[in-house]
Amino acid sequence: MSDTVPPLFSSVQDMLTRRVNALDITSCPRHQREIVLTMCAGYHGSTALESILMSSAQLGTLCSADVWQCEGDHVLCNCGCDCTKYTRATDCQHGWAANACLKDETKRDPGWNYSTALHVWSRHWPLHRHVMLEKTPNIWRRVQSMVHGLQTAPIPPIMASRGIQRLVPKVLLMWRPWCLAGLSSHARAEQRANYSRWVRKELVFYNGVFVARHRALTEARVPVLCVSYADLLFRSRLTLARIERFLPCLGRLDASFVPVMGRDIFPGNEWKVRGSVAQYSAQPAAVAARSSMSSDGLSCRDPGGSRDILSSLTPEEQQAARASERYLEECSRTA
């Protein structure tokens, strides 16, 4: 078993319905699996990113666990998508994974048991594929400890039985330019409730944290790729080419791919995305959002030349917001 090269396609149907480049599969080590951690704030486009990654027949997701949005913390808590089932850590099968639903941005991460996490996830990942995905929106809270935990945890027996000897974590970081927030009903609700608080959370807190995480991962020589949600929607070929270089064992990705119920997604996932990312980016709301961006697609236009969005911030916060924005813009166009 361990000497057998995993098939590129799990069925003839996969080969016909997924437009995936038939790369030289022998270049992907048989004994190794890459684990992609998508680092993206909740309701900032992470499901759209996963949808595109699914266009590769070499991506393994946790969707078969039949839990909310195929997210790893829900697999560990085994409570579906109803957060009211575990508003306390003791209500979760593995209490250390419950903080994803506690809705408290400042709560200290209690620390995960990555040996247990790998053991549980391995029951649902299709291990014959080369790249495994863990998409949990609050990965940004613990990404450095998560990478270390996955690198040092023992290989679960089910993986070892397939000849898998090594796991290589990679981080796919995606941030959202502020002028695309209107595409999210959650962002619109937060803006209506308290616009200044939303600006501070989005431009100072989230962007600042993502910059700090990117720097720390880069310094630790952890493979990390920075992607803009705007580029994913409106410059998809450019962005998909960058992801393909970062994750060569995926082959070619397709923004027109639509996940199939019963094969890629399941009822308990309560999948949020309808249609493909390419279709979504052509809808009127997305086209209007695109018009608010600069010609190079990197940054949001400055309304009236006055940076009105920053006016509710202190001078120090404005400086931090501008610096974080520039950093994320620049890292989104590097190889």
Contacts in CASP RR format, 6 or more apart in sequence:
PFRMAT RR
TARGET T0000
AUTHOR 0000-0000-0000
METHOD contacts of the structure
MODEL  1
MSDTVPPLFSSVQDMLTRRVNALDITSCPRHQREIVLTMCAGYHGSTALE
SILMSSAQLGTLCSADVWQCEGDHVLCNCGCDCTKYTRATDCQHGWAANA
CLKDETKRDPGWNYSTALHVWSRHWPLHRHVMLEKTPNIWRRVQSMVHGL
QTAPIPPIMASRGIQRLVPKVLLMWRPWCLAGLSSHARAEQRANYSRWVR
KELVFYNGVFVARHRALTEARVPVLCVSYADLLFRSRLTLARIERFLPCL
GRLDASFVPVMGRDIFPGNEWKVRGSVAQYSAQPAAVAARSSMSSDGLSC
RDPGGSRDILSSLTPEEQQAARASERYLEECSRTA
1 161 0 8 1.000
1 162 0 8 1.000
1 163 0 8 1.000
2 30 0 8 1.000
2 31 0 8 1.000
2 162 0 8 1.000
2 163 0 8 1.000
3 30 0 8 1.000
4 30 0 8 1.000
5 25 0 8 1.000
5 26 0 8 1.000
5 30 0 8 1.000
6 25 0 8 1.000
6 30 0 8 1.000
6 128 0 8 1.000
6 129 0 8 1.000
6 130 0 8 1.000
7 128 0 8 1.000
8 20 0 8 1.000
8 22 0 8 1.000
8 25 0 8 1.000
8 57 0 8 1.000
8 58 0 8 1.000
9 15 0 8 1.000
9 18 0 8 1.000
9 20 0 8 1.000
9 57 0 8 1.000
10 57 0 8 1.000
10 126 0 8 1.000
10 128 0 8 1.000
10 129 0 8 1.000
13 263 0 8 1.000
14 57 0 8 1.000
15 57 0 8 1.000
17 260 0 8 1.000
18 55 0 8 1.000
18 56 0 8 1.000
18 57 0 8 1.000
18 254 0 8 1.000
18 257 0 8 1.000
19 55 0 8 1.000
19 252 0 8 1.000
19 254 0 8 1.000
19 256 0 8 1.000
19 257 0 8 1.000
20 55 0 8 1.000
20 56 0 8 1.000
20 57 0 8 1.000
20 58 0 8 1.000
20 250 0 8 1.000
20 251 0 8 1.000
20 252 0 8 1.000
20 253 0 8 1.000
20 254 0 8 1.000
21 251 0 8 1.000
21 252 0 8 1.000
23 248 0 8 1.000
23 249 0 8 1.000
23 251 0 8 1.000
23 252 0 8 1.000
25 130 0 8 1.000
27 248 0 8 1.000
27 249 0 8 1.000
28 58 0 8 1.000
28 130 0 8 1.000
28 248 0 8 1.000
28 249 0 8 1.000
29 166 0 8 1.000
30 163 0 8 1.000
31 163 0 8 1.000
31 164 0 8 1.000
31 165 0 8 1.000
31 166 0 8 1.000
32 164 0 8 1.000
32 165 0 8 1.000
32 166 0 8 1.000
32 167 0 8 1.000
32 168 0 8 1.000
33 127 0 8 1.000
33 130 0 8 1.000
33 131 0 8 1.000
33 132 0 8 1.000
33 159 0 8 1.000
33 164 0 8 1.000
33 166 0 8 1.000
33 167 0 8 1.000
33 168 0 8 1.000
34 130 0 8 1.000
34 131 0 8 1.000
34 132 0 8 1.000
34 167 0 8 1.000
34 168 0 8 1.000
34 169 0 8 1.000
34 170 0 8 1.000
34 247 0 8 1.000
34 249 0 8 1.000
35 131 0 8 1.000
35 132 0 8 1.000
35 133 0 8 1.000
35 134 0 8 1.000
35 150 0 8 1.000
35 167 0 8 1.000
35 168 0 8 1.000
35 169 0 8 1.000
35 170 0 8 1.000
36 53 0 8 1.000
36 131 0 8 1.000
36 132 0 8 1.000
36 133 0 8 1.000
36 134 0 8 1.000
36 170 0 8 1.000
36 171 0 8 1.000
36 172 0 8 1.000
36 247 0 8 1.000
37 134 0 8 1.000
37 139 0 8 1.000
37 143 0 8 1.000
37 146 0 8 1.000
37 147 0 8 1.000
37 169 0 8 1.000
37 170 0 8 1.000
37 171 0 8 1.000
37 172 0 8 1.000
38 46 0 8 1.000
38 49 0 8 1.000
38 50 0 8 1.000
38 133 0 8 1.000
38 134 0 8 1.000
38 135 0 8 1.000
38 139 0 8 1.000
38 172 0 8 1.000
38 174 0 8 1.000
39 139 0 8 1.000
39 140 0 8 1.000
39 143 0 8 1.000
39 171 0 8 1.000
39 172 0 8 1.000
39 173 0 8 1.000
39 174 0 8 1.000
39 210 0 8 1.000
39 213 0 8 1.000
40 46 0 8 1.000
40 49 0 8 1.000
40 137 0 8 1.000
40 139 0 8 1.000
40 140 0 8 1.000
40 173 0 8 1.000
40 174 0 8 1.000
40 175 0 8 1.000
41 137 0 8 1.000
41 140 0 8 1.000
41 175 0 8 1.000
41 176 0 8 1.000
41 206 0 8 1.000
42 137 0 8 1.000
42 138 0 8 1.000
42 186 0 8 1.000
43 137 0 8 1.000
43 184 0 8 1.000
43 186 0 8 1.000
43 187 0 8 1.000
44 137 0 8 1.000
44 174 0 8 1.000
44 175 0 8 1.000
44 176 0 8 1.000
44 184 0 8 1.000
44 229 0 8 1.000
45 174 0 8 1.000
45 176 0 8 1.000
45 184 0 8 1.000
45 229 0 8 1.000
45 232 0 8 1.000
46 135 0 8 1.000
46 137 0 8 1.000
46 174 0 8 1.000
47 69 0 8 1.000
47 135 0 8 1.000
47 271 0 8 1.000
47 272 0 8 1.000
47 273 0 8 1.000
48 229 0 8 1.000
48 232 0 8 1.000
48 233 0 8 1.000
48 273 0 8 1.000
48 277 0 8 1.000
48 280 0 8 1.000
49 135 0 8 1.000
49 172 0 8 1.000
49 174 0 8 1.000
49 227 0 8 1.000
49 232 0 8 1.000
50 61 0 8 1.000
50 70 0 8 1.000
50 133 0 8 1.000
50 135 0 8 1.000
51 257 0 8 1.000
51 258 0 8 1.000
51 259 0 8 1.000
51 273 0 8 1.000
51 276 0 8 1.000
51 277 0 8 1.000
52 232 0 8 1.000
52 236 0 8 1.000
52 240 0 8 1.000
52 243 0 8 1.000
52 253 0 8 1.000
52 254 0 8 1.000
52 255 0 8 1.000
52 257 0 8 1.000
52 277 0 8 1.000
53 59 0 8 1.000
53 133 0 8 1.000
53 243 0 8 1.000
53 250 0 8 1.000
53 253 0 8 1.000
54 61 0 8 1.000
54 257 0 8 1.000
54 259 0 8 1.000
54 264 0 8 1.000
55 253 0 8 1.000
55 254 0 8 1.000
55 255 0 8 1.000
55 257 0 8 1.000
56 131 0 8 1.000
56 250 0 8 1.000
56 251 0 8 1.000
56 252 0 8 1.000
56 253 0 8 1.000
57 129 0 8 1.000
58 129 0 8 1.000
58 130 0 8 1.000
58 131 0 8 1.000
58 249 0 8 1.000
58 250 0 8 1.000
58 251 0 8 1.000
59 129 0 8 1.000
59 131 0 8 1.000
59 132 0 8 1.000
59 133 0 8 1.000
59 250 0 8 1.000
60 125 0 8 1.000
60 126 0 8 1.000
60 129 0 8 1.000
60 131 0 8 1.000
60 132 0 8 1.000
60 133 0 8 1.000
61 70 0 8 1.000
61 125 0 8 1.000
61 133 0 8 1.000
61 135 0 8 1.000
61 264 0 8 1.000
62 70 0 8 1.000
62 71 0 8 1.000
62 72 0 8 1.000
62 75 0 8 1.000
62 121 0 8 1.000
62 124 0 8 1.000
62 125 0 8 1.000
62 133 0 8 1.000
62 134 0 8 1.000
62 135 0 8 1.000
63 70 0 8 1.000
63 264 0 8 1.000
63 265 0 8 1.000
63 266 0 8 1.000
63 269 0 8 1.000
64 124 0 8 1.000
64 126 0 8 1.000
64 266 0 8 1.000
65 72 0 8 1.000
65 74 0 8 1.000
65 75 0 8 1.000
65 123 0 8 1.000
65 124 0 8 1.000
66 80 0 8 1.000
66 266 0 8 1.000
66 267 0 8 1.000
66 268 0 8 1.000
66 269 0 8 1.000
67 74 0 8 1.000
67 75 0 8 1.000
67 78 0 8 1.000
67 80 0 8 1.000
67 81 0 8 1.000
67 268 0 8 1.000
67 269 0 8 1.000
68 74 0 8 1.000
68 80 0 8 1.000
68 81 0 8 1.000
68 268 0 8 1.000
68 269 0 8 1.000
68 270 0 8 1.000
69 81 0 8 1.000
69 135 0 8 1.000
69 269 0 8 1.000
69 270 0 8 1.000
69 271 0 8 1.000
69 272 0 8 1.000
70 133 0 8 1.000
70 135 0 8 1.000
70 265 0 8 1.000
70 269 0 8 1.000
71 100 0 8 1.000
71 135 0 8 1.000
71 136 0 8 1.000
71 137 0 8 1.000
72 97 0 8 1.000
72 117 0 8 1.000
72 121 0 8 1.000
72 134 0 8 1.000
72 135 0 8 1.000
72 136 0 8 1.000
73 97 0 8 1.000
73 98 0 8 1.000
73 100 0 8 1.000
73 101 0 8 1.000
73 136 0 8 1.000
73 138 0 8 1.000
74 80 0 8 1.000
74 81 0 8 1.000
74 100 0 8 1.000
75 120 0 8 1.000
75 121 0 8 1.000
75 124 0 8 1.000
76 92 0 8 1.000
76 93 0 8 1.000
76 94 0 8 1.000
76 97 0 8 1.000
76 116 0 8 1.000
76 117 0 8 1.000
76 120 0 8 1.000
77 85 0 8 1.000
77 86 0 8 1.000
77 92 0 8 1.000
77 93 0 8 1.000
77 94 0 8 1.000
77 95 0 8 1.000
77 97 0 8 1.000
77 98 0 8 1.000
77 100 0 8 1.000
77 101 0 8 1.000
78 92 0 8 1.000
78 93 0 8 1.000
79 85 0 8 1.000
79 86 0 8 1.000
79 91 0 8 1.000
79 92 0 8 1.000
79 93 0 8 1.000
80 268 0 8 1.000
81 268 0 8 1.000
81 270 0 8 1.000
83 101 0 8 1.000
83 103 0 8 1.000
85 91 0 8 1.000
86 92 0 8 1.000
86 95 0 8 1.000
86 98 0 8 1.000
86 101 0 8 1.000
87 101 0 8 1.000
87 102 0 8 1.000
88 98 0 8 1.000
89 95 0 8 1.000
89 96 0 8 1.000
89 98 0 8 1.000
89 99 0 8 1.000
89 110 0 8 1.000
91 98 0 8 1.000
92 98 0 8 1.000
94 113 0 8 1.000
94 116 0 8 1.000
94 117 0 8 1.000
94 120 0 8 1.000
95 110 0 8 1.000
96 110 0 8 1.000
96 111 0 8 1.000
96 112 0 8 1.000
96 113 0 8 1.000
97 112 0 8 1.000
97 117 0 8 1.000
99 107 0 8 1.000
99 109 0 8 1.000
99 110 0 8 1.000
99 138 0 8 1.000
99 141 0 8 1.000
100 136 0 8 1.000
100 137 0 8 1.000
100 138 0 8 1.000
105 201 0 8 1.000
105 205 0 8 1.000
109 141 0 8 1.000
109 142 0 8 1.000
109 145 0 8 1.000
111 142 0 8 1.000
111 145 0 8 1.000
112 142 0 8 1.000
112 145 0 8 1.000
112 146 0 8 1.000
112 149 0 8 1.000
114 146 0 8 1.000
114 149 0 8 1.000
114 150 0 8 1.000
114 152 0 8 1.000
114 153 0 8 1.000
115 153 0 8 1.000
115 154 0 8 1.000
115 156 0 8 1.000
117 153 0 8 1.000
118 150 0 8 1.000
118 153 0 8 1.000
118 155 0 8 1.000
118 156 0 8 1.000
118 159 0 8 1.000
118 167 0 8 1.000
119 156 0 8 1.000
119 157 0 8 1.000
119 158 0 8 1.000
121 132 0 8 1.000
121 134 0 8 1.000
122 156 0 8 1.000
122 158 0 8 1.000
122 159 0 8 1.000
123 158 0 8 1.000
125 132 0 8 1.000
127 158 0 8 1.000
127 159 0 8 1.000
127 162 0 8 1.000
127 164 0 8 1.000
128 162 0 8 1.000
130 249 0 8 1.000
130 250 0 8 1.000
131 247 0 8 1.000
131 249 0 8 1.000
131 250 0 8 1.000
139 146 0 8 1.000
140 209 0 8 1.000
140 210 0 8 1.000
140 213 0 8 1.000
143 171 0 8 1.000
143 213 0 8 1.000
143 217 0 8 1.000
144 213 0 8 1.000
144 216 0 8 1.000
144 217 0 8 1.000
144 220 0 8 1.000
144 222 0 8 1.000
146 169 0 8 1.000
147 169 0 8 1.000
147 171 0 8 1.000
147 217 0 8 1.000
147 220 0 8 1.000
147 222 0 8 1.000
150 167 0 8 1.000
150 169 0 8 1.000
151 167 0 8 1.000
151 169 0 8 1.000
155 164 0 8 1.000
155 165 0 8 1.000
155 166 0 8 1.000
155 167 0 8 1.000
159 167 0 8 1.000
168 223 0 8 1.000
169 222 0 8 1.000
169 223 0 8 1.000
170 222 0 8 1.000
170 223 0 8 1.000
170 224 0 8 1.000
170 225 0 8 1.000
170 246 0 8 1.000
170 247 0 8 1.000
171 217 0 8 1.000
171 222 0 8 1.000
171 223 0 8 1.000
171 224 0 8 1.000
171 225 0 8 1.000
172 224 0 8 1.000
172 225 0 8 1.000
172 227 0 8 1.000
172 243 0 8 1.000
172 246 0 8 1.000
172 247 0 8 1.000
173 210 0 8 1.000
173 213 0 8 1.000
173 214 0 8 1.000
173 224 0 8 1.000
173 225 0 8 1.000
173 226 0 8 1.000
173 227 0 8 1.000
174 226 0 8 1.000
174 227 0 8 1.000
174 228 0 8 1.000
174 229 0 8 1.000
174 232 0 8 1.000
175 206 0 8 1.000
175 207 0 8 1.000
175 210 0 8 1.000
175 226 0 8 1.000
175 227 0 8 1.000
175 228 0 8 1.000
175 229 0 8 1.000
175 328 0 8 1.000
175 332 0 8 1.000
176 228 0 8 1.000
176 229 0 8 1.000
176 230 0 8 1.000
177 228 0 8 1.000
177 229 0 8 1.000
177 230 0 8 1.000
177 293 0 8 1.000
177 299 0 8 1.000
177 300 0 8 1.000
178 199 0 8 1.000
178 202 0 8 1.000
178 203 0 8 1.000
178 300 0 8 1.000
178 309 0 8 1.000
179 289 0 8 1.000
179 292 0 8 1.000
179 293 0 8 1.000
179 300 0 8 1.000
179 301 0 8 1.000
180 229 0 8 1.000
180 230 0 8 1.000
180 233 0 8 1.000
180 289 0 8 1.000
180 300 0 8 1.000
181 187 0 8 1.000
181 188 0 8 1.000
181 191 0 8 1.000
181 198 0 8 1.000
181 202 0 8 1.000
182 188 0 8 1.000
182 191 0 8 1.000
182 285 0 8 1.000
182 289 0 8 1.000
183 285 0 8 1.000
183 286 0 8 1.000
183 289 0 8 1.000
187 198 0 8 1.000
187 202 0 8 1.000
190 197 0 8 1.000
190 198 0 8 1.000
190 201 0 8 1.000
191 198 0 8 1.000
195 312 0 8 1.000
196 312 0 8 1.000
196 313 0 8 1.000
199 309 0 8 1.000
199 310 0 8 1.000
199 312 0 8 1.000
199 313 0 8 1.000
200 312 0 8 1.000
200 313 0 8 1.000
200 317 0 8 1.000
203 309 0 8 1.000
203 310 0 8 1.000
203 313 0 8 1.000
203 321 0 8 1.000
203 324 0 8 1.000
203 325 0 8 1.000
204 313 0 8 1.000
204 317 0 8 1.000
204 320 0 8 1.000
204 321 0 8 1.000
204 324 0 8 1.000
207 321 0 8 1.000
207 324 0 8 1.000
207 325 0 8 1.000
207 328 0 8 1.000
208 320 0 8 1.000
208 324 0 8 1.000
210 324 0 8 1.000
210 328 0 8 1.000
211 323 0 8 1.000
211 324 0 8 1.000
211 327 0 8 1.000
211 328 0 8 1.000
214 224 0 8 1.000
214 226 0 8 1.000
214 327 0 8 1.000
214 328 0 8 1.000
214 331 0 8 1.000
217 224 0 8 1.000
218 224 0 8 1.000
223 246 0 8 1.000
225 242 0 8 1.000
225 243 0 8 1.000
225 246 0 8 1.000
226 328 0 8 1.000
226 331 0 8 1.000
226 332 0 8 1.000
226 334 0 8 1.000
227 239 0 8 1.000
227 242 0 8 1.000
227 243 0 8 1.000
227 332 0 8 1.000
228 239 0 8 1.000
228 298 0 8 1.000
228 328 0 8 1.000
228 329 0 8 1.000
228 332 0 8 1.000
230 290 0 8 1.000
230 293 0 8 1.000
230 297 0 8 1.000
230 298 0 8 1.000
231 238 0 8 1.000
231 239 0 8 1.000
231 297 0 8 1.000
231 332 0 8 1.000
232 239 0 8 1.000
232 277 0 8 1.000
233 277 0 8 1.000
233 280 0 8 1.000
233 281 0 8 1.000
233 286 0 8 1.000
233 290 0 8 1.000
234 281 0 8 1.000
234 286 0 8 1.000
234 290 0 8 1.000
234 293 0 8 1.000
234 297 0 8 1.000
235 297 0 8 1.000
236 255 0 8 1.000
236 277 0 8 1.000
236 278 0 8 1.000
236 281 0 8 1.000
237 255 0 8 1.000
240 252 0 8 1.000
240 253 0 8 1.000
240 254 0 8 1.000
240 255 0 8 1.000
242 335 0 8 1.000
243 250 0 8 1.000
243 253 0 8 1.000
244 250 0 8 1.000
244 251 0 8 1.000
244 252 0 8 1.000
244 253 0 8 1.000
245 335 0 8 1.000
255 276 0 8 1.000
255 277 0 8 1.000
255 278 0 8 1.000
255 281 0 8 1.000
256 276 0 8 1.000
256 277 0 8 1.000
256 278 0 8 1.000
256 279 0 8 1.000
257 276 0 8 1.000
258 275 0 8 1.000
258 276 0 8 1.000
259 265 0 8 1.000
259 271 0 8 1.000
259 273 0 8 1.000
261 267 0 8 1.000
265 271 0 8 1.000
273 280 0 8 1.000
274 280 0 8 1.000
280 286 0 8 1.000
281 290 0 8 1.000
292 300 0 8 1.000
292 301 0 8 1.000
293 299 0 8 1.000
293 300 0 8 1.000
293 301 0 8 1.000
294 300 0 8 1.000
294 301 0 8 1.000
298 329 0 8 1.000
298 332 0 8 1.000
298 333 0 8 1.000
299 325 0 8 1.000
299 329 0 8 1.000
303 309 0 8 1.000
307 318 0 8 1.000
310 317 0 8 1.000
310 318 0 8 1.000
310 321 0 8 1.000
310 322 0 8 1.000
313 321 0 8 1.000
END
